[in-house]
Amino acid sequence: MNYYVKNKGDVFYYDPSGQRITIYHKGESVSFSFDDIQLIKRFKSYPLAENRMQWFPWDNYNYSIIRLKNGKKFIITSLLVPNMDVPIASGRIRLEKRFYPIVQGT
């Protein structure tokens, strides 16, 4: 339910040739290039992050927080985008491992 509520009604569009992402969230459309991304924080279970056998039903759940240079941020759960592997510099991606990656706060 946590993931469903965060991205209910959202649309994520990725344009690989133009290296752009467009997110439709609560009636608002935001489009940005990879250069506009300051940081992507990825939250994964230990087995998913370490590419190990998954024991629990939630082990394949994950979410990402995309923080733009202008201060905007977006939560993208695995119900919207199963794997947020976009080709940006690894220095702008931070991985955090959790036993159960529930979306908190933000």
C-alpha positions as CSV (number, residue, x, y, z in Angstrom):
1,M,0.0,0.0,0.0
2,N,2.9,2.3,0.8
3,Y,4.3,2.2,-2.7
4,Y,0.8,2.4,-4.3
5,V,-0.1,5.5,-2.4
6,K,3.2,7.3,-3.4
7,N,2.8,6.8,-7.1
8,K,-1.0,6.5,-7.6
9,G,-1.9,8.1,-10.9
10,D,1.7,9.0,-11.8
11,V,3.3,8.5,-15.2
12,F,7.0,8.1,-15.8
13,Y,8.3,8.6,-19.3
14,Y,12.0,8.0,-20.1
15,D,13.5,9.2,-23.4
16,P,16.8,7.4,-23.9
17,S,17.8,9.2,-27.1
18,G,17.2,12.6,-25.6
19,Q,18.4,11.6,-22.1
20,R,15.2,13.2,-20.6
21,I,12.7,12.1,-18.0
22,T,9.1,13.4,-17.8
23,I,7.1,12.8,-14.7
24,Y,3.3,13.4,-14.4
25,H,2.5,13.7,-10.8
26,K,-0.8,15.1,-9.3
27,G,-1.8,16.9,-12.5
28,E,1.7,18.5,-13.0
29,S,4.1,17.6,-15.7
30,V,7.8,18.0,-15.0
31,S,10.5,17.3,-17.7
32,F,14.2,17.4,-17.0
33,S,17.5,16.1,-18.5
34,F,20.0,13.9,-16.9
35,D,22.2,17.0,-16.4
36,D,19.5,18.5,-14.2
37,I,19.8,15.6,-11.7
38,Q,21.8,16.3,-8.6
39,L,21.4,12.9,-7.0
40,I,19.4,9.7,-7.2
41,K,19.1,7.9,-3.9
42,R,18.2,4.2,-4.5
43,F,16.7,2.2,-1.6
44,K,16.9,-1.6,-2.0
45,S,16.6,-4.7,0.1
46,Y,19.9,-6.4,0.9
47,P,19.3,-9.3,-1.4
48,L,18.3,-7.1,-4.4
49,A,21.2,-4.7,-3.9
50,E,23.7,-7.6,-3.6
51,N,22.1,-9.6,-6.4
52,R,21.5,-12.6,-4.0
53,M,18.6,-15.0,-3.7
54,Q,15.5,-13.2,-2.4
55,W,13.8,-14.9,0.5
56,F,10.9,-12.5,1.4
57,P,8.1,-11.3,-0.9
58,W,9.3,-7.7,-0.4
59,D,12.9,-8.3,-1.4
60,N,12.3,-7.2,-5.0
61,Y,10.6,-3.9,-3.9
62,N,12.7,-0.8,-4.2
63,Y,12.3,2.9,-4.7
64,S,14.4,5.9,-5.7
65,I,14.4,9.6,-4.8
66,I,15.4,11.8,-7.7
67,R,16.7,15.2,-6.4
68,L,17.1,17.9,-9.1
69,K,19.6,20.8,-8.9
70,N,16.6,23.2,-8.6
71,G,15.6,21.5,-5.3
72,K,12.6,19.5,-6.6
73,K,12.5,15.8,-5.7
74,F,10.4,12.9,-6.9
75,I,9.8,9.5,-5.3
76,I,9.7,6.7,-7.9
77,T,8.7,3.3,-6.5
78,S,9.2,-0.1,-8.2
79,L,5.5,-0.2,-8.9
80,L,6.0,2.7,-11.3
81,V,9.4,1.8,-12.6
82,P,10.7,-1.7,-11.7
83,N,14.4,-0.8,-12.0
84,M,15.7,2.8,-12.0
85,D,18.9,2.1,-13.7
86,V,19.5,5.3,-15.8
87,P,22.8,5.9,-17.5
88,I,24.2,8.8,-15.3
89,A,27.5,9.2,-13.6
90,S,27.8,6.7,-10.7
91,G,28.9,9.6,-8.4
92,R,25.4,10.9,-8.6
93,I,23.8,7.7,-7.5
94,R,23.8,6.6,-3.9
95,L,22.6,3.1,-2.8
96,E,21.1,2.5,0.6
97,K,20.3,-1.0,1.7
98,R,17.4,-1.8,4.0
99,F,15.8,-5.0,5.4
100,Y,12.4,-3.6,4.2
101,P,12.6,-0.6,1.9
102,I,9.5,1.3,3.0
103,V,9.1,4.9,1.8
104,Q,9.3,7.1,4.8
105,G,8.9,10.9,5.2
106,T,9.4,12.8,2.0
